[in-house]
Amino acid sequence: MIRDRAEQTAARLGAALSESLQVITQLFLHASILKHRGHPLAPRYYQEWVDTMRRSDNLLQGILALGGRPASREPARLNLGREPQRILEFDIALGERWIAALEATAADCAAEGSDETASMVGELLEAERASLDWRRSQRTELANGGNEPAPSRPVDGALIDALDDVLRAELSAITQVYYHGQLFEAWGAEKFGEFMAKETWEKTWRSLDLTKHLLATGGQPAENGHGRLRIGRDIREILDRDRELVESQLAALETALDRCDPAGNPETHDLLLRIEAGEQKHADWIAAQAISAAG
């Protein structure tokens, strides 16, 4: 009975954690759009992104403490705005759905007798409600002005699409690698966990650079959003799934490099090469672990 309850609670938290990925990704991309425009909302938006990541990590740690693991997840579409007013409207709607999901999770955990977990989710709820109230207040202020249209410029559509594919793959990789790293830590594989933690941050910085460059070249992050997650059940499966993930990243980078003229777009070309080098380093590490395990 106790084991069944723990599994049920872990599943509840897993569903809430999965929902949080859309919130985190949309906040990140909107923060980048606002920063590119030099809008005063940008610093607070970046803080909201960081705070939401930290709060969602409480859900992950709750799952791991119950002996569970985060679930695999299919891609999810985002709603991205170009003007500040539209950005806030989209994020208010998403925040309302996220809070409704957390309320249901807290209620279910309480009904199942998981009072400690229900309390943790309740604290997360209060913080998310405060964030939602802030977005609503900013929407009211912008309704009275300051919502100038986004500037536009000619773009290379094929290259922008290719950069979007690279960005989507990179954002998915951040989450999958982080989750796998936390699983390694929970299983006592500290060496693997340390590498994954470092790789998570490197992928995050690469995503920031790519998003900034995409906007600077006249592009807009695509609404195809966060890609698929495939979470392994043991160390060997984790390495296999991360190998497949990195291979998909390298394939997206190869396509983007093929579409990028080094002479006409030297900054884009150099950025893609730097990202490719980082992902190849990750691929080499995975291959080394596989060889070591086989030996």
C-alpha positions, 0 to 999 in steps of 0.5 A: 500500500505504501509503495503504491501510494509513493508511485501514485504521488511520483506520477502526479509530480511527474505530470506536473513536472512535464507541464512545467517545461512549456512554462520554462521554455516560453519564459526563456524565449520571451525573456530573450525577445524582450532583451533583444528589443531593449525592453525594461521587462527583460531583466525581471523576465529572466529572473522569472525563468530562473525562479521557475526552473528552481521551483520545478526542480523541487518537483524533480527532487520529490520524484527522485526521493520517492524512487521515481524518475521523470517521464519521457515527453512528446514535443509541445507547441509554444505561443510566442509573441513579438510585442510586449503586450502579446508576450504577457498575454500568452504567458498569463494564459500559460501561467493560469493553466500551469497553476490549475495543474499544480492545484490539481496535483496538490489536491490529489497528493493531499487526498492520497495522504501525501501531506508533505508533498502536497505542502511542497506543491502548495509552496510552489503554487504560492510563488507561481500565483505571485508571478502571475499577478506580476504579469497581470499588473504589467499587462495593465500598465502596457495597455496604456502605451509602450507596446510599440511593434517589433522591428522587422528586417529581411531574413534568409528564411531557410537559414532561420528555419535551420537555426530554429531546428538547432535551437529546439534540439538544444533546448530539449537537450538541456532538459534531458541531460539535466534530468539524467544527471539528477538520476545519476546523482540519485543512483550514486553515480557521482562522476556521471552526474558531475559531467551532466551538470557541467554539460547542462550549463554549457548547453544552456549558454549555447542556447542563450548565444544562439537565441540572441544571434537568431533574433539579431539576424532578424529571426524569431524563435519558432513555436514548435517549442520544446522537443521530445524527451526520452528518459532512460531507466538505467545507466546504459539506457540513459547513455543510449538515449543521450547518444541518439539525442546528440546525434540529432543535434549534430544532424540539425547543426550539419543542416544549418551549416550547409545552409549558411554561407561562411562568407555572407554570414561569418558570425552565424557560421562561427557560432554554429561551429562552436556549438558543433564542437561542444556537442561533438565533445558530448558525443565523444564522452558518451562513446568513451563511457560505452567503451569503458562499460563494454570493457 
